[in-house]
Amino acid sequence: MRDPGSWLERVWSDGASAPVGAALSALSAGYRAGLVARTRLYRWGLLRSGRLPCPVVSIGNLTLGGSGKTPLVELAVKTLAALGASPAVVSRGYRRETRGVQIVADRDGIRLGPRAAGDEPFLLAERLPRTPVVVGENRYDAGRVAVEQLQASVVVLDDGFQNRTIDKDLEILVVNGRAPWGSGRLFPRGTLREPLGALRRAHTIVVTNPPPGDEIGPIERAIRRHGAAAPILTAAYQPLEARRAGSGERLAPPALAGRRLLAFAGLGFPRGFAETLVAASVQVAGLAEFADHHWYSAQDLSALAARARATGAEGLITTEKDGVRLRDLALPDLPLWILSVKMSLEQNRDAWVRALRGVSAAALAER
């Protein structure tokens, strides 16, 4: 059976026939009604959010797909640790093979592999040594494990903007600067998780990878038009290094310049990866796009190698998150490079530090 997620992604990018569009619009109306009903149930106290005995920082977005949440979770953890807090990451662990609350990593090391943990939690555990990472469908239950068993003084909630099971002290909303509102339509007709009025809930808004020049202006005006008063920051991906799968050979970003490579990625916004490569002066021979969180097969790698040879590419290149999802596969006969990046704050960085300093101070006061 065809993956419904992949089918929807094609509909969003290529357009829908009139009957399909009408059916999805009807489903979107039902989805909107469900959002309204849930909000009222929480407002009336029929549903309740749990309160952890420590501050909670949520990092999320309004659209399905990539906006840079994971690198910002990493940056938030590092900022909080530098301010004296003991942060832990709590994530749902999308498309993992396990269920319930699971400890991916504690302060002694990583406990679960990528398939059991989920690709993003596992990557965060690798990138953040000695930082607890916990996954669970119920983020409140997972947060309790982080606090009670792993002694976290702050919980950083990955992809938590729509989550209502847990009270949050700081809502950081991430907006993709190249496609801020996706298709502008509510799921499943489009990629919006909530109407844009939800912008008002954000305490801090980070616009990632905005186009050069003053192109953030329209995004900022849309944010203010919907009543959001949060400070607006900008951030961009900064390549750190490329590591060759198998041999472990490492290249600094300047050494990638001029190399002709076929890019591939299973992300919410794969084109953003290609833009990062172009900015690093890589000659991108093409971009093979896969569904977000796609677990690669041997056939996938074989087809990618064949496509690379056909385009005259000297090798393949993918993201660090994709690299997690192909570790147990035999490598192709072409070099396969995995690009590591970090998110670097550009505009209004002081607002980021101020917001997290307040959380850190609250955490220290509650000890």
N, C-alpha and C positions, 0 to 999 in steps of 0.2 A: 504493500500500500504506500502511496506517495505521502511523504512527510507533510502534514498540514502546515507546519511552520514554514517550510520551504515554498509550498504553494502560495501561502499568503505573501511571502516576501516578493515572489514574482508578480503577484497581483498589484502590490504597492508600487513596484518599480516600473512595470510594463503597462499598468492600467487594467481595468476589468470591463468585461462586456456589460451591457445594460442590465440583463437579468442578474448577473453575479453582483454587480454594484448595488442593485436594489436590495438584494438579499443581505449583503453585508451592512448596508445602511440600516436595515431593520434590526439586525443584530446589534449594531452600535447604539441604537435607541434603547434597546433593552439593557445594554451594558451601562449606559448613562443612568438609566433608572436605578440599576443596582448600586451604582456609586452614591446616588442621592440617598437611597434607602439606608445604606451602610452608615453614611454620615449622620443621619437622623438617629439611628439606633445607638451610636456612640454618644450623641448629644443628649439623648433621653436616658442614658445610663443602662440601657438594656444590653449593650455590649460595653466592655470595659478594657482599657489598656492597663497592662501591668507596670508597676514602678519598680525598677531595680534600685538597690542600695548604693548606686553610684551614678554619675552623669553618663548620658548616652549621646553620642554624636552620630547622626545619620547622614550618609552620603548617597544620593540617588538622583534620578532624573525624571522627566515627564514623558519621555519617548522610549519605545522599544529600540533596542540596538545600542551600538557603541557610542559613548560620549566621553569616555576617559574616566569612568568611576574608579576602576581598579587602581590606576596609578595615583589617583587622589586619595584613596583609602591608605595606600602606602605612605603618601606624603603626610597625611593627617597623623598616622601612627608615629612617624618619625618626629613630627613637630611636637606632639604631646609628650613623647619620651624625653625630648630635649628640654621640655618645660617642667620635668620632674614627675610626670604621671606614669602609671604602669598600664598601658593600654592593651586591650585584646580585640581581635577582629571577630565579629559574628556575621555569618553569611547563611543564606539558604543552602548553598551548594547545588546550584542548578545542574540537572542532568547527572548527578552522581548516582552510583549504584547502591548506596546504602540508604537507610531510612532512619528517622529519629535524630536525636542529638548525638553528634559524634565529635570527639576531640581530634582535630586534624594535626595540631601541633601544640606542645606545651613548652615550657622554658628550657626543657632538656633536648628538644628536637622534634622532628616530624614523625607522627605516628601512622598516618594513612598515606596510601598511594594516590595518584591522580584520579583514578576511576572511582575510588571509594570516597574521596574528598570533594571531587568536582575540580575542574581545571583552574578556576580563579582562586578558590581558597588554597589549593596546593601551591600555586604560583606565589601567592602572598606569603605563605609559610616559608617558602624558599627565600623570598626577597627580604623577609623580616625575621632573621634568626632571633630566637629566644622570645618571640612574641607569640602568645597563645592565639590559636585560630580555632574557632568552634563553628560547626555547621548544624543547622536544624530547621525543619519546616516552621516550627514555632520559635520565632526569634526571642521571645521572652524566656522560654525554657532554656534556650541555648545561652542567653545572657546570664541566667542564674548559674549555669555551670561555669561560665567564664569568671564570674565573681567569687562564687563559693568554693570552687575546686581549684581554680587557677589564679586566684588572688588579683584579678584585674581591678584597677581603680577607675578606669574609664572603659566603656564599651564603644567601639567604632562599628557601626552597623552598615554593612555593605549592601547597597541597593535597598535602602529602607524608606524612601520618601512616601511610598504608598502603604507601608506597613503600619497597622494600627494596634497590633498586639502589645506594643511596648511604648511607654512614654519616652519622649526624646527631648533633650535639652538644647540641642543645636541641630538645625536642619540645613545642611549644605546641599544646594541643588546644582547639578552639573548640566550645562547646556552645550550641545555640539554647535560650535560656531559656524560650521559649513551647512548644517541642516538643523536649525534650532528647534523647529516644531515638527520635524518629519514631514509628512504629507499634509499636516494641518487638520487631519480628520481623526476622529476618535476610533479606537480599536473596536471591532476588527476591520472597519472600513479603512482605517489608516493606522498610523503608528503611535498616536497619542494615548498615553495611559490614563490621562485625566484632562479635563478642559483646562484652558490656560488660566482660568481664575485661581487654580491651585498654586500659581506662582506666589500668591500672597502669604502662603505658609512658610516660605523660605526665609531663613535668617541671613544666609549668605549665598550668593549666586556666582558660580564660576563658569565663564564662557571659555570653552576649550578650543584650541586651534582655530581662532578666527581668521578670516581672510586678511591679507595685508591691507594697510591703509585704515580708513575710518569706517570699515564695514561693520563694526560692532554697533554703530549708531542705530540702525534699524532694529537690532535685537534689543538694545537698551530701551528704545522708545516703546516697543511692544511690551516689555516687562513693566515699565512704568504705567502704560495704558491700562494694564490689568490690575493695577493697584498694589504692586509689590514695591516695598520701600527698602528692601535689603541692599547692602552694598554689592556692587558688581565688580568682579575680578576677571582677569583674563589669564590663561595659562596655555602652554604649548608643549608638545612632545619634544624632548631633546634626546637624540640617539646617544647611547653610552658606549656600546661596542657590538660587534657581530661575532658570534661564536660558531665555529664549524661543528655540526653534529658529527659525532663519532670521534674525531681526532681531538676536539677541544681547542683547536687553533683559534686565536682571538685576533680580531682586527679592530683598530681604532676607527671611528667614523671617517676620517679623511682617507683611509685606505680603501674605502668602498667607492670613492669617486671614480667614475669612468667605467666601472665594471658593468657588464651587461648581464642582468639577472632576471629570471622569471619570478615574479612575486605571487604568493598565494596566501590566503587568509580566510579563516572561518570566524568572522567577527560580525557585530551588528552593523558596522560601517567600514567595510574593507577598503573603500576608496581612500579613507583617511590614511591607511598604511601606505598606499601607493604615493600619496602626497608627501608623506614623511620621507620616503625613499628619494623622490625627485628633489626634495629640498637638500638631501645629502649628496646630490649629484650622481646618484645611481642611474644607469641607463636601464629603465624598466622595460623589459621585452614584452611584458603583458602582465595582467593581473587575473589570476584564477580565483573566483569567489566561491566560497562554500557557506553553508548555513552557519549561523552563530553556534558555537560550542560543538561543531562537527568533530566527531572522532574519526580520524583518518584510517584508511585501510591500505593494505599493500597495493591494491589495484589503483587507488588514488595516487600514490607516490609514483607508481610506474607510468601512469598517464601524464603526470606532471613532468616527469623526466623526459618523456617523448615529446611533449609540447615544448619544453625548453630547448631540446636539440633542434626541433623544427624551426624555432625562431632565432637560432644562432646564439642562444644564451650560454654563458659559461657555467651557470649553476642556478640554484634555486635560493630564494630567501623568503622567510616567513617571520611571524611575530613570536615573542617569547611564550605567549599564551597558547598559540598553535603548537609550538614546540613541545609543550607538556603533553599534547594529545597524540604525538607520534613517537613517543620514546620507546615503545615496545615493538616497533616495526623495524624490519631490515631497511637499511638506508639505500637510496638509489645510487647509481654509479656516477652521478654528477655531484659536485660539492653542494651541500645544503647548509645555508647560513641562517642563524637565528639571531634576530636583531633585538637587543635589549634597549629599552627607552625609560626615561623618567619624565614626570610632568613637572615643568618648571613654571612657577608663577611669574607673571610679567607685570601687569597693571594692578595697582592697589594691593600689593602683597601685605602691607601693614594690617589690612582688615582681616586677613587670614590669621595672622599671629594673634591679633587682639581677641578674635572669637575663640580660638583654641586656648589662649591664656586664661580666659574666663572659665572655661571648662576645667582646665588643669587646676586652677585655684580652688574650684568647688570640690574637685576630687581630693585634693590635699586636706581641705577642711573637714571632709567626711571620714578621713582615716581615724 
